[in-house]
Amino acid sequence: MNLTISGHHLEVTPAIREYVQNKLERVKRHFDQVIDIAVILTVDNLTEKEKRQKAEINLRMSGKTVYVESLSQDLYAAIDTLVDKLDRQVMKYKSKVQEHNHTAIKHLPDNYDEPAATA
């Protein structure tokens, strides 16, 4: 798994990098088929008083790419909500993949009759 953490208008310190890595361990624990993760942390200067912290992630899994973004006043809060959103989407995808194990027609017995549809 490749992890890329970059910052726009922000220097990514070792503390921020470690915090993001620790938070992403939860996602990797739920779904281990992650190929690539790209995290972008941004600070947007809207006005002199207000600064908006933005965290976004592109997560490539086998079969799907997930994009999530989060905005907050605090960068750590933005990362927390980002990982929560990402975890929900990964769990949803994982449940879809696990429920999709239908029996192939060629593996059904020859005398198999399809169940009658109820109207």
TORTORGU-547310 format. One line per field, with one value per residue (C-alpha): chain; residue in three letters; residue number from 1; x, y, z. Coordinates in steps of 0.05 Angstrom, whole numbers, padded with zeros to 5 digits, always signed. Each point is the difference from the previous one (the first is absolute). Layout:
// residues N
kette = [A/...]
rest = [ALA/...]
nr = [NUM/...]
x = [X/...]
y = [Y/...]
z = [Z/...]
END
This chain:
// residues 119
kette = [A/A/A/A/A/A/A/A/A/A/A/A/A/A/A/A/A/A/A/A/A/A/A/A/A/A/A/A/A/A/A/A/A/A/A/A/A/A/A/A/A/A/A/A/A/A/A/A/A/A/A/A/A/A/A/A/A/A/A/A/A/A/A/A/A/A/A/A/A/A/A/A/A/A/A/A/A/A/A/A/A/A/A/A/A/A/A/A/A/A/A/A/A/A/A/A/A/A/A/A/A/A/A/A/A/A/A/A/A/A/A/A/A/A/A/A/A/A/A]
rest = [MET/ASN/LEU/THR/ILE/SER/GLY/HIS/HIS/LEU/GLU/VAL/THR/PRO/ALA/ILE/ARG/GLU/TYR/VAL/GLN/ASN/LYS/LEU/GLU/ARG/VAL/LYS/ARG/HIS/PHE/ASP/GLN/VAL/ILE/ASP/ILE/ALA/VAL/ILE/LEU/THR/VAL/ASP/ASN/LEU/THR/GLU/LYS/GLU/LYS/ARG/GLN/LYS/ALA/GLU/ILE/ASN/LEU/ARG/MET/SER/GLY/LYS/THR/VAL/TYR/VAL/GLU/SER/LEU/SER/GLN/ASP/LEU/TYR/ALA/ALA/ILE/ASP/THR/LEU/VAL/ASP/LYS/LEU/ASP/ARG/GLN/VAL/MET/LYS/TYR/LYS/SER/LYS/VAL/GLN/GLU/HIS/ASN/HIS/THR/ALA/ILE/LYS/HIS/LEU/PRO/ASP/ASN/TYR/ASP/GLU/PRO/ALA/ALA/THR/ALA]
nr = [1/2/3/4/5/6/7/8/9/10/11/12/13/14/15/16/17/18/19/20/21/22/23/24/25/26/27/28/29/30/31/32/33/34/35/36/37/38/39/40/41/42/43/44/45/46/47/48/49/50/51/52/53/54/55/56/57/58/59/60/61/62/63/64/65/66/67/68/69/70/71/72/73/74/75/76/77/78/79/80/81/82/83/84/85/86/87/88/89/90/91/92/93/94/95/96/97/98/99/100/101/102/103/104/105/106/107/108/109/110/111/112/113/114/115/116/117/118/119]
x = [+00000/+00027/-00016/+00012/-00013/+00008/-00017/-00023/+00018/+00021/+00063/-00014/+00035/+00020/-00055/-00054/+00028/+00000/-00071/-00026/+00035/-00029/-00070/+00006/+00018/-00074/-00018/+00054/-00024/-00070/+00020/+00069/-00004/+00021/+00047/+00016/-00018/+00011/-00015/+00000/-00002/-00016/-00005/-00044/+00004/-00070/+00004/+00050/-00039/-00024/+00044/-00031/+00036/-00015/+00019/-00014/+00018/+00000/+00001/+00009/-00025/-00006/-00060/-00016/+00028/-00028/+00006/-00017/+00010/-00011/+00001/+00010/+00031/+00053/+00043/-00003/-00076/-00002/+00043/-00045/-00063/+00035/+00020/-00070/-00032/+00052/-00010/-00075/+00010/+00051/-00045/-00058/+00043/+00025/-00070/-00021/+00060/-00014/-00074/+00016/+00018/-00054/+00006/+00021/-00050/+00052/+00011/-00074/-00023/-00034/-00067/-00003/-00067/-00002/-00046/-00067/-00008/-00056/-00044]
y = [+00000/+00068/+00060/+00070/+00060/+00069/+00070/+00062/+00065/-00044/-00036/-00072/-00010/-00068/+00006/+00011/-00057/-00048/+00022/-00015/-00067/-00021/+00020/-00039/-00063/-00007/-00001/-00051/-00043/-00004/-00010/-00025/+00004/+00074/+00015/+00074/+00058/+00073/+00051/+00075/+00049/+00072/+00067/+00051/+00072/+00027/+00063/+00026/-00028/-00066/-00056/-00062/-00067/-00051/-00074/-00043/-00072/-00044/-00074/-00052/-00069/-00061/+00017/+00070/+00070/+00038/+00076/+00035/+00071/+00036/+00073/+00027/+00057/-00048/-00046/-00057/+00004/-00001/-00062/-00034/+00012/-00019/-00068/-00011/+00013/-00043/-00058/+00001/-00003/-00056/-00041/+00011/-00023/-00060/-00023/+00007/-00042/-00054/-00004/-00009/-00073/-00030/-00071/-00004/-00034/-00049/-00025/-00014/-00073/-00022/-00014/+00068/+00037/+00074/+00022/+00026/+00075/+00023/+00052]
z = [+00000/-00020/+00045/-00026/+00046/-00029/+00022/-00038/+00035/+00058/+00021/+00019/+00066/+00027/+00053/-00053/-00042/+00059/+00020/-00070/-00003/+00068/-00022/-00065/+00038/+00016/-00074/-00016/+00058/-00030/-00073/-00018/-00076/-00002/-00058/+00006/+00047/-00017/+00055/-00015/+00058/-00018/+00036/-00037/+00021/-00009/+00043/+00050/+00059/-00028/-00026/-00028/+00009/-00054/-00002/-00060/-00018/-00062/+00019/-00054/+00016/-00043/-00043/+00025/+00014/+00059/+00006/+00066/+00024/+00065/+00022/+00070/+00041/+00028/-00044/+00050/+00002/-00076/-00001/+00052/-00039/-00064/+00028/+00028/-00068/-00035/+00049/-00013/-00075/+00005/+00045/-00049/-00058/+00039/+00017/-00074/-00021/+00052/-00018/-00074/+00004/-00044/-00025/-00072/-00047/-00025/+00071/+00014/-00004/-00064/+00032/+00035/-00008/+00011/+00057/-00024/+00003/+00046/-00030]
END
